[in-house]
Amino acid sequence: MDTKAAANAPQPDPAKLQTPSLPTAQSRESEPAPKPKPEAPPAPDQVEMRLVIEMDQASGSYVYKTINRLTGEVILQLPRAEVLRMKDGAEYETGSVIRTKA
């Protein structure tokens, strides 16, 4: 038994169809320009950085801190075990944690 459902499918009324309109030069001018993404704040200059090694009284181990000299903000803080793990890692290169030359 053959059915011809396609022949009986409802057809849209061409009078009610809307074609999408392309933006014109005038409509593009009235649209607000997309806002640029805010840039990340620049990294502190290496001269502003200082490495501080402190003994943690609670654990009795050393803590390595990178501090911004100007603001006093702690940028990075690592326990000794983490520094040793980084040193032994295959991707570690001398100077990758701190830069010692200006």
Backbone bond lengths (Angstrom), bond angles and torsions (degrees), N, CA, C in turn:
res aa  C-N    CA-C-N  psi(-1)  N-CA   C-N-CA  omega(-1)  CA-C   N-CA-C  phi
1 M - - - 1.438 - - 1.518 107.91 -
2 D 1.318 115.37 123.08 1.457 121.50 179.73 1.523 109.23 -94.32
3 T 1.324 114.79 133.56 1.460 118.30 173.16 1.512 108.08 -114.51
4 K 1.266 115.35 142.27 1.454 120.54 -179.89 1.517 108.85 -118.57
5 A 1.325 114.39 69.28 1.459 120.01 -178.23 1.517 111.26 -69.35
6 A 1.314 116.65 -30.62 1.461 119.41 -178.34 1.522 111.24 -65.33
7 A 1.304 116.92 -32.26 1.461 119.69 -179.61 1.517 110.98 -69.12
8 N 1.320 117.82 -26.33 1.449 121.75 -177.47 1.528 112.93 -100.78
9 A 1.333 117.75 4.18 1.464 120.39 -177.64 1.520 109.62 -66.98
10 P 1.328 117.37 140.55 1.464 119.39 -179.81 1.530 110.59 -66.34
11 Q 1.307 115.32 139.07 1.462 121.96 179.53 1.527 108.53 -104.65
12 P 1.328 117.80 139.01 1.466 119.26 178.70 1.522 110.81 -69.37
13 D 1.308 115.46 147.64 1.459 121.55 179.18 1.530 108.68 -74.79
14 P 1.338 118.77 116.86 1.467 120.84 -177.53 1.525 112.92 -60.45
15 A 1.316 118.63 -24.78 1.460 121.05 -179.78 1.528 111.36 -71.20
16 K 1.332 116.73 -25.39 1.462 120.57 -177.50 1.529 112.86 -96.62
17 L 1.316 117.04 -4.77 1.463 119.91 179.77 1.520 110.05 -72.66
18 Q 1.314 115.41 139.21 1.459 120.44 175.98 1.515 108.17 -114.32
19 T 1.288 115.74 130.97 1.461 118.91 176.92 1.519 108.00 -94.19
20 P 1.312 116.87 137.63 1.465 118.45 179.90 1.522 109.69 -66.35
21 S 1.306 114.96 133.95 1.462 118.56 -179.66 1.519 109.43 -94.27
22 L 1.298 115.13 141.28 1.454 120.72 177.66 1.520 108.74 -80.00
23 P 1.320 117.46 145.74 1.460 118.59 179.73 1.526 110.38 -66.22
24 T 1.292 114.84 136.74 1.461 119.86 178.17 1.516 109.00 -91.72
25 A 1.317 116.15 169.38 1.464 120.34 179.48 1.522 109.93 -60.73
26 Q 1.332 116.77 -36.81 1.455 120.30 -178.76 1.531 110.75 -68.19
27 S 1.337 118.14 -42.05 1.459 120.00 -179.21 1.522 111.08 -69.90
28 R 1.339 117.89 -31.02 1.465 120.56 177.76 1.520 111.17 -67.74
29 E 1.339 116.32 -33.99 1.459 119.57 -179.78 1.518 111.41 -69.44
30 S 1.328 118.14 -31.81 1.452 120.82 -177.18 1.523 112.37 -80.29
31 E 1.328 117.68 -19.03 1.461 120.48 179.14 1.522 109.50 -77.00
32 P 1.329 117.24 139.67 1.466 118.49 178.41 1.528 110.56 -68.34
33 A 1.308 115.14 144.41 1.467 120.37 178.80 1.522 108.89 -70.05
34 P 1.325 117.58 144.98 1.466 118.72 178.49 1.521 110.15 -63.46
35 K 1.324 114.97 141.33 1.463 120.13 -178.99 1.524 109.43 -73.95
36 P 1.319 116.90 135.99 1.468 118.37 176.99 1.521 109.82 -69.40
37 K 1.321 115.06 148.08 1.461 119.63 179.22 1.522 108.96 -69.04
38 P 1.324 117.32 137.69 1.462 118.55 178.75 1.527 109.95 -65.66
39 E 1.313 114.60 137.86 1.458 119.37 -179.80 1.522 109.40 -78.65
40 A 1.314 115.16 149.85 1.458 120.15 176.44 1.523 108.20 -67.44
41 P 1.319 117.02 144.01 1.457 118.16 178.73 1.524 109.73 -60.98
42 P 1.320 117.00 144.21 1.461 118.79 -178.15 1.519 111.05 -63.45
43 A 1.312 115.42 145.83 1.464 120.38 178.22 1.522 108.60 -66.58
44 P 1.317 117.09 144.68 1.459 119.14 178.81 1.522 110.75 -59.73
45 D 1.319 115.56 145.95 1.455 121.51 177.87 1.526 108.57 -64.72
46 Q 1.322 116.40 144.15 1.468 120.72 -178.03 1.525 111.59 -59.97
47 V 1.325 117.64 -29.02 1.465 120.78 179.68 1.524 110.33 -66.40
48 E 1.328 117.08 -27.53 1.460 121.63 -179.38 1.527 112.50 -79.89
49 M 1.322 117.86 -8.95 1.457 121.39 -174.41 1.528 111.22 -94.46
50 R 1.315 115.24 151.03 1.458 121.25 178.04 1.523 108.15 -142.52
51 L 1.333 115.88 138.58 1.461 121.15 176.35 1.518 108.16 -96.88
52 V 1.319 116.02 126.73 1.460 122.17 178.70 1.516 107.44 -121.40
53 I 1.328 116.24 129.97 1.464 121.59 176.89 1.516 106.62 -113.60
54 E 1.321 115.86 118.61 1.465 121.32 -176.87 1.520 110.16 -122.78
55 M 1.318 115.19 151.00 1.461 121.26 173.97 1.526 107.40 -87.92
56 D 1.324 116.64 122.43 1.462 121.65 176.56 1.521 107.55 -79.91
57 Q 1.319 116.38 116.14 1.463 120.95 -175.97 1.526 112.07 -65.74
58 A 1.314 117.28 -34.53 1.465 120.61 -177.27 1.523 111.61 -68.19
59 S 1.339 117.41 -44.17 1.463 120.06 -175.89 1.521 112.83 -99.75
60 G 1.331 116.95 -17.79 1.459 119.99 -178.65 1.519 113.30 77.76
61 S 1.329 117.88 11.40 1.464 120.43 179.58 1.529 109.63 -114.57
62 Y 1.320 115.40 166.72 1.456 121.03 -178.71 1.522 111.04 -83.86
63 V 1.323 114.88 147.75 1.457 122.77 176.34 1.524 107.07 -124.06
64 Y 1.326 116.48 131.30 1.463 122.95 -179.21 1.525 108.12 -103.14
65 K 1.341 115.98 122.95 1.465 120.67 -177.65 1.520 109.63 -122.97
66 T 1.324 115.64 137.11 1.458 121.69 169.45 1.518 105.79 -102.47
67 I 1.339 115.76 121.58 1.460 121.50 -173.88 1.525 109.83 -121.66
68 N 1.324 116.25 140.34 1.459 121.72 173.32 1.522 107.01 -77.60
69 R 1.326 117.34 119.53 1.468 121.85 -177.38 1.524 112.30 -62.80
70 L 1.314 117.68 -33.33 1.463 120.92 -175.17 1.520 112.68 -77.60
71 T 1.331 116.74 -41.10 1.466 120.17 -174.45 1.519 113.36 -103.42
72 G 1.338 117.27 -18.97 1.458 120.49 -176.16 1.517 112.99 80.47
73 E 1.324 117.34 2.11 1.463 122.17 -178.69 1.526 110.35 -69.71
74 V 1.341 116.14 135.11 1.462 121.18 175.02 1.525 107.01 -80.96
75 I 1.329 116.47 114.96 1.458 122.02 -177.96 1.521 110.66 -83.70
76 L 1.322 116.59 -42.26 1.462 122.11 -177.23 1.515 108.43 -146.91
77 Q 1.320 116.77 138.65 1.462 121.50 177.85 1.518 107.99 -135.98
78 L 1.331 115.93 123.83 1.460 120.99 -177.57 1.521 110.54 -130.25
79 P 1.324 117.68 137.73 1.465 119.83 172.24 1.528 109.54 -73.95
80 R 1.319 116.34 159.09 1.464 121.34 -177.68 1.531 111.38 -55.83
81 A 1.318 117.63 -41.30 1.469 120.86 -178.86 1.530 110.85 -58.61
82 E 1.323 117.23 -39.38 1.469 120.88 179.53 1.528 110.81 -68.10
83 V 1.324 117.46 -40.58 1.467 121.12 178.31 1.527 109.79 -62.65
84 L 1.323 117.42 -42.19 1.468 120.96 178.61 1.528 110.85 -65.85
85 R 1.329 117.43 -38.64 1.461 121.16 177.28 1.529 110.71 -62.97
86 M 1.322 115.83 -41.73 1.464 120.36 178.86 1.527 110.38 -64.42
87 K 1.320 116.58 -41.33 1.466 121.28 -178.65 1.518 110.95 -63.36
88 D 1.315 117.13 -37.82 1.462 121.64 -178.61 1.528 112.94 -81.99
89 G 1.319 117.86 -10.18 1.462 121.50 -178.82 1.518 111.96 -69.73
90 A 1.326 116.18 150.59 1.462 122.28 -177.60 1.530 111.82 -66.27
91 E 1.341 117.94 -30.76 1.455 120.60 -176.40 1.529 113.48 -87.55
92 Y 1.326 117.72 -1.25 1.466 121.17 -178.08 1.522 111.28 -74.22
93 E 1.319 115.70 134.73 1.456 122.41 173.47 1.520 107.54 -127.00
94 T 1.315 116.70 143.79 1.453 120.73 178.47 1.521 109.27 -55.22
95 G 1.320 115.76 131.79 1.463 120.57 179.52 1.507 114.38 88.50
96 S 1.321 118.95 0.72 1.462 119.52 -178.81 1.524 112.16 -78.41
97 V 1.328 117.90 -19.84 1.459 120.32 177.14 1.524 109.44 -88.28
98 I 1.319 116.93 -46.83 1.457 121.77 175.99 1.515 108.78 -133.34
99 R 1.315 115.18 156.63 1.458 119.93 176.66 1.517 107.40 -108.77
100 T 1.319 117.50 124.38 1.458 120.54 -174.51 1.512 113.20 -96.82
101 K 1.341 119.03 -9.87 1.466 121.92 179.22 1.517 109.11 -110.16
102 A 1.333 116.12 139.93 1.467 120.82 179.98 1.503 110.86 -80.60
